[in-house]
Amino acid sequence: MNYLYLAVAILAEVVGTTFLKRADGFTKLGPSLVCAAAYLLAFFCLSLTLRTIPTGIAYAIWSGVGIVLIAAAAWLWQGQKLDVPAMVGMALIVAGVLVMNLFSKSTGH
């Protein structure tokens, strides 16, 4: 269940960050409200996750997966270009998260 909370936290943070651009400096009410609600949900779910998953591990997963998903959302819906170095960098981030979860004894598994 804790990884479900973490997944919801990640997805909510991606939605919040995507709508942050649409909020245009919080000058547009609708996107600003979606952004704020998404961030509140993200932090709430992250706090539930931290009951059993170590903070460093949860944050590494949250930020690493979030970076990749936000870059993908920006590529799909905002026209952001991703070159080879950007994709290699994101692959290294994902690899780091996988190494931590699969091989580290600090994950609490």
C-alpha positions as CSV (number, residue, x, y, z in Angstrom):
1,M,0.0,0.0,0.0
2,N,2.9,2.3,0.7
3,Y,4.2,2.2,-2.8
4,L,0.6,2.9,-4.0
5,Y,0.7,6.1,-1.9
6,L,4.1,6.9,-3.4
7,A,2.8,6.4,-7.0
8,V,-0.1,8.7,-6.3
9,A,2.3,11.3,-4.8
10,I,4.4,11.1,-7.9
11,L,1.5,11.4,-10.3
12,A,0.0,14.3,-8.3
13,E,3.3,16.1,-8.4
14,V,3.6,15.6,-12.1
15,V,0.1,17.0,-12.6
16,G,0.9,19.9,-10.2
17,T,4.1,20.8,-12.1
18,T,2.5,20.5,-15.5
19,F,-0.3,22.9,-14.3
20,L,2.3,25.2,-12.7
21,K,3.3,26.2,-16.3
22,R,-0.3,26.7,-17.3
23,A,-1.0,28.8,-14.1
24,D,1.3,31.4,-15.7
25,G,2.7,32.8,-12.4
26,F,-0.6,32.0,-10.6
27,T,-2.4,34.5,-12.8
28,K,-4.9,32.0,-14.1
29,L,-7.3,30.7,-11.5
30,G,-8.3,27.3,-12.9
31,P,-4.8,26.0,-13.5
32,S,-3.6,27.6,-10.2
33,L,-6.2,25.7,-8.3
34,V,-5.4,22.4,-10.0
35,C,-1.7,23.0,-9.3
36,A,-2.3,23.7,-5.6
37,A,-4.7,20.7,-5.1
38,A,-2.2,18.4,-6.9
39,Y,0.7,19.5,-4.7
40,L,-1.4,19.1,-1.6
41,L,-2.3,15.6,-2.6
42,A,1.3,14.8,-3.5
43,F,2.6,15.9,-0.1
44,F,-0.1,14.2,1.8
45,C,0.5,10.9,0.0
46,L,4.2,11.3,0.4
47,S,3.7,11.8,4.1
48,L,1.8,8.5,4.3
49,T,4.6,6.8,2.4
50,L,7.2,8.0,4.9
51,R,5.5,6.0,7.6
52,T,7.3,2.9,6.4
53,I,9.6,3.7,3.6
54,P,12.9,5.5,4.6
55,T,12.8,9.2,3.6
56,G,15.9,9.1,1.4
57,I,14.6,6.1,-0.6
58,A,11.1,7.5,-1.0
59,Y,12.4,10.9,-2.1
60,A,14.8,9.3,-4.5
61,I,12.0,7.4,-6.1
62,W,9.6,10.4,-6.0
63,S,12.1,12.8,-7.6
64,G,13.7,10.4,-10.0
65,V,10.4,9.0,-11.5
66,G,8.9,12.5,-11.3
67,I,11.8,14.0,-13.4
68,V,11.2,11.4,-16.1
69,L,7.4,11.8,-16.1
70,I,7.5,15.6,-16.1
71,A,10.0,15.6,-19.0
72,A,7.7,13.2,-20.9
73,A,4.7,15.3,-20.2
74,A,6.5,18.5,-21.3
75,W,7.6,16.6,-24.5
76,L,4.1,15.4,-25.2
77,W,2.0,18.4,-24.3
78,Q,4.3,21.4,-24.2
79,G,6.6,20.8,-27.2
80,Q,9.8,20.5,-25.2
81,K,12.6,18.9,-27.1
82,L,14.6,16.1,-25.5
83,D,18.0,15.5,-27.0
84,V,20.2,12.4,-26.5
85,P,22.1,13.8,-23.5
86,A,18.8,14.6,-21.7
87,M,17.5,11.1,-22.4
88,V,20.8,9.5,-21.2
89,G,20.6,11.6,-18.1
90,M,17.1,10.5,-17.3
91,A,18.0,6.9,-18.0
92,L,20.9,7.3,-15.4
93,I,18.4,8.7,-12.9
94,V,16.1,5.7,-13.4
95,A,19.1,3.3,-13.2
96,G,20.1,5.0,-9.9
97,V,16.6,4.5,-8.4
98,L,16.5,0.9,-9.5
99,V,19.9,0.2,-8.0
100,M,18.8,1.7,-4.7
101,N,15.7,-0.3,-4.6
102,L,17.0,-3.6,-5.9
103,F,20.4,-3.8,-4.2
104,S,20.6,-1.4,-1.3
105,K,20.0,-2.7,2.2
106,S,18.9,0.8,3.3
107,T,15.5,0.4,1.6
108,G,14.1,-1.4,4.5
109,H,12.8,-4.4,2.4
